[in-house]
Amino acid sequence: MNPEHVPVLVVGAGLAGLSAATFLGLHGVPALVVDKHPSTAQHPKARGQFPHTMQALRIAGVDEDFLAAQPADSGFTIKIAASTSGPVFTTILAGGSPDFSAFSRNAWANASQEKAEVILLRRARELGAEVRFSTKVESLAQDSEGVTAVLRELPAGATREVRADYVVGADGHRSPIREWLGIGRHGRGVLSESVNAVFEADLGEGFDGRNVVFYLQNPELPGSGGALTSTDHRNRFAIGVGQVDEVDEQRWTELIRIATGLPDLEPKLVEQNSHTTVSALVADRFSSGRVHLIGDAVRTMPPHGAMGGNSAIMDGFHLAWKLAMVVKGQAGQGLLDSHDSERRPYSEILVEQQYANMVQRNSPQLADGSEAELIDPALTILGYRCPTGAIVREADDDGALFEHPAEPTGRPGSRVPYSESTVDIFGRSFVLLTASSTWDEKAADVAGKLGIDLVIHHVQEDPARYGVRRDGAVLVRPDGFVAWRGEGDLEAALRTALAR
Ligand SMILES: Cc1cc2nc3c(=O)[nH]c(=O)nc-3n(C[C@H](O)[C@H](O)[C@H](O)COP(=O)(O)OP(=O)(O)OC[C@H]3O[C@@H](n4cnc5c(N)ncnc54)[C@H](O)[C@@H]3O)c2cc1C
């Protein structure tokens, strides 16, 4: 019997895998998603969706669901303190997030990872993905025509083969797929280990129903520090402290009293002794043949800055349109080479930014001058560029990896300059922005010849904003990045961007 055949097999139903499946579905390619766990995440992990993530989630039609999933008080507070009762050393956020409304219609959201995964799971299924839990990938073998995966139903069920044209490895930081492909990682390695608990207690005014993160610097805590965060449940908190060994119930009570500065507190332990390893590592390559890695499989970083979950979702967003166009025969396989060249340089910077955040926020003892200078979050969120990738690079491009979204250039490899009037036209296909109707027939002919969807949108504003003349045009990719601009050969530009 021939094995089941699917266009794309996604391994891992975390934020990265479910995002990839959702956006693949949006682009008309139903994926098979498998995960060895019986369900989506059950434990408090990531929280928070940044404006770029919310823009992508709006394209998927779920931004409102994310807003609805926020805690009652969605304001976010991040403090560095000895305990939640103080003294507070630094307030990083005080119930709000930076205002990016000048260059993003979508603002921030604060849904938890548990809720985020449920929303993405539902949407991925609605858009045609088949998601099978309790299903482990035991091996992958690829040849020039496709990839054969051996799946085992858990616990200890039968194995069966699936044949996929492409595989997305969204299998988390241990990534067996990365290991099977022989792809190494580089970076600062393991930075810290913590043991964690979840407890219920009334911490008083200012905590109930709020979104709080306290980075604790306190010599009475193991490793002199830890973190205490709110969860989706009122009066329920997660705590992590800097040691590997498990802690008994009485010691947890002592640690929670130190962390809260409330010596008489009687916390009720809900979970105890899960472990977290914090590391800063980037995969040496993000792709190998027909297998493309995303999420924690390609980068791990300290949680300080909350980019782990956000970049996992964005990896799925940026990879899906490329995979879909290749699967549909609209692009050459070379388009997929840009997954590595576009996402890896950005990932290297994100990891170093979060490491620098961690040193500043709760590991000052690690400061040795090797930390990156912290850059404006507007750059890492809405200003990153891909000067090398699925674009027609301009001769004078300086290769900068960032440009401020308040001063957009419109050059290829950059996010298209933000405008209220165009924000809703990006996401599903290539778009040609122009002020001139002379492009209409030409663009329709080229789209027909190449067999792709190309939306032509007449802009009202001065095209100089995009760096083109009145008779020029700007070609925008489905992920909202500029592929090409100018007055010349649109077909040649599309062929370059799509590796045809
Ligand atoms: C305590 C903690 C706090 C965090 N806080 C934040 C935060 O505030 N903000 C933020 O943005 N990020 C945060 N992160 C990071 C964030 O949780 C991760 O970056 C994110 O979950 C990565 O998603 P992923 O889909 O890549 O990987 P995962 O969520 O790890 O998913 C990988 C999936 O692959 C599956 N899998 C693995 N091997 C196989 C196999 N062989 N077969 C089938 N399935 C397999 C696993 O079962 C798993 O479900 C935090 C992480 C932790 C642990």
The ligand as an SDF file (V2000), in Angstrom:
LIG
                    3D

 53 58  0  0  0  0  0  0  0  0999 V2000
    8.5840   29.3790   31.2180 C   0  0  0  0  0  0  0  0  0  0  0  0
    8.6010   29.9820   29.8370 C   0  0  0  0  0  0  0  0  0  0  0  0
    8.2170   31.3210   29.6620 C   0  0  0  0  0  0  0  0  0  0  0  0
    8.2200   31.8840   28.4010 C   0  0  0  0  0  0  0  0  0  0  0  0
    7.7980   33.1710   28.2520 N   0  0  0  0  0  0  0  0  0  0  0  0
    7.7070   33.7060   27.0230 C   0  0  0  0  0  0  0  0  0  0  0  0
    7.1140   34.9850   26.8220 C   0  0  0  0  0  0  0  0  0  0  0  0
    6.6880   35.6530   27.7680 O   0  0  0  0  0  0  0  0  0  0  0  0
    6.9820   35.4560   25.5460 N   0  0  0  0  0  0  0  0  0  0  0  0
    7.4240   34.7190   24.4620 C   0  0  0  0  0  0  0  0  0  0  0  0
    7.2610   35.1760   23.3220 O   0  0  0  0  0  0  0  0  0  0  0  0
    8.0020   33.5070   24.6050 N   0  0  0  0  0  0  0  0  0  0  0  0
    8.1310   32.9740   25.8590 C   0  0  0  0  0  0  0  0  0  0  0  0
    8.6160   31.7180   26.0010 N   0  0  0  0  0  0  0  0  0  0  0  0
    9.0800   30.9850   24.8220 C   0  0  0  0  0  0  0  0  0  0  0  0
    7.9480   30.3410   24.0590 C   0  0  0  0  0  0  0  0  0  0  0  0
    7.1680   29.5570   24.9310 O   0  0  0  0  0  0  0  0  0  0  0  0
    8.5390   29.4840   22.9640 C   0  0  0  0  0  0  0  0  0  0  0  0
    9.4170   30.2760   22.1880 O   0  0  0  0  0  0  0  0  0  0  0  0
    7.4600   28.9010   22.0600 C   0  0  0  0  0  0  0  0  0  0  0  0
    6.6450   28.0230   22.7850 O   0  0  0  0  0  0  0  0  0  0  0  0
    8.0880   28.1580   20.9030 C   0  0  0  0  0  0  0  0  0  0  0  0
    7.0940   27.5480   20.1550 O   0  0  0  0  0  0  0  0  0  0  0  0
    7.4470   26.3370   19.1960 P   0  0  0  0  0  0  0  0  0  0  0  0
    6.1710   26.0100   18.5030 O   0  0  0  0  0  0  0  0  0  0  0  0
    8.6400   26.6580   18.3950 O   0  0  0  0  0  0  0  0  0  0  0  0
    7.9050   25.1570   20.1650 O   0  0  0  0  0  0  0  0  0  0  0  0
    7.0880   24.3050   21.2340 P   0  0  0  0  0  0  0  0  0  0  0  0
    6.0070   25.0800   21.8570 O   0  0  0  0  0  0  0  0  0  0  0  0
    8.1180   23.6760   22.1120 O   0  0  0  0  0  0  0  0  0  0  0  0
    6.3840   23.1710   20.3660 O   0  0  0  0  0  0  0  0  0  0  0  0
    7.1080   22.0890   19.8240 C   0  0  0  0  0  0  0  0  0  0  0  0
    6.1700   20.9100   19.7060 C   0  0  0  0  0  0  0  0  0  0  0  0
    6.8190   19.8810   18.9710 O   0  0  0  0  0  0  0  0  0  0  0  0
    6.3740   18.6590   19.4960 C   0  0  0  0  0  0  0  0  0  0  0  0
    7.3400   17.6050   19.1320 N   0  0  0  0  0  0  0  0  0  0  0  0
    8.6580   17.5390   19.4600 C   0  0  0  0  0  0  0  0  0  0  0  0
    9.2060   16.4310   18.9330 N   0  0  0  0  0  0  0  0  0  0  0  0
    8.2200   15.7920   18.2480 C   0  0  0  0  0  0  0  0  0  0  0  0
    8.1690   14.5820   17.4870 C   0  0  0  0  0  0  0  0  0  0  0  0
    9.2520   13.7990   17.3060 N   0  0  0  0  0  0  0  0  0  0  0  0
    6.9970   14.2180   16.9410 N   0  0  0  0  0  0  0  0  0  0  0  0
    5.8820   14.9790   17.1120 C   0  0  0  0  0  0  0  0  0  0  0  0
    5.8730   16.1310   17.8290 N   0  0  0  0  0  0  0  0  0  0  0  0
    7.0390   16.5220   18.3770 C   0  0  0  0  0  0  0  0  0  0  0  0
    6.2880   18.8850   20.9900 C   0  0  0  0  0  0  0  0  0  0  0  0
    5.3960   17.9610   21.5930 O   0  0  0  0  0  0  0  0  0  0  0  0
    5.7800   20.3290   21.0660 C   0  0  0  0  0  0  0  0  0  0  0  0
    4.3860   20.4050   21.2380 O   0  0  0  0  0  0  0  0  0  0  0  0
    8.6400   31.1240   27.2660 C   0  0  0  0  0  0  0  0  0  0  0  0
    9.0310   29.7890   27.4330 C   0  0  0  0  0  0  0  0  0  0  0  0
    9.0000   29.2160   28.7050 C   0  0  0  0  0  0  0  0  0  0  0  0
    9.3950   27.7700   28.8630 C   0  0  0  0  0  0  0  0  0  0  0  0
  1  2  1  0
  2  3  1  0
  2 52  2  0
  3  4  2  0
  4  5  1  0
  4 50  1  0
  5  6  2  0
  6  7  1  0
  6 13  1  0
  7  8  2  0
  7  9  1  0
  9 10  1  0
 10 11  2  0
 10 12  1  0
 12 13  2  0
 13 14  1  0
 14 15  1  0
 14 50  1  0
 15 16  1  0
 16 17  1  0
 16 18  1  0
 18 19  1  0
 18 20  1  0
 20 21  1  0
 20 22  1  0
 22 23  1  0
 23 24  1  0
 24 25  2  0
 24 26  1  0
 24 27  1  0
 27 28  1  0
 28 29  2  0
 28 30  1  0
 28 31  1  0
 31 32  1  0
 32 33  1  0
 33 34  1  0
 33 48  1  0
 34 35  1  0
 35 36  1  0
 35 46  1  0
 36 37  1  0
 36 45  1  0
 37 38  2  0
 38 39  1  0
 39 40  1  0
 39 45  2  0
 40 41  1  0
 40 42  2  0
 42 43  1  0
 43 44  2  0
 44 45  1  0
 46 47  1  0
 46 48  1  0
 48 49  1  0
 50 51  2  0
 51 52  1  0
 52 53  1  0
M  END
$$$$
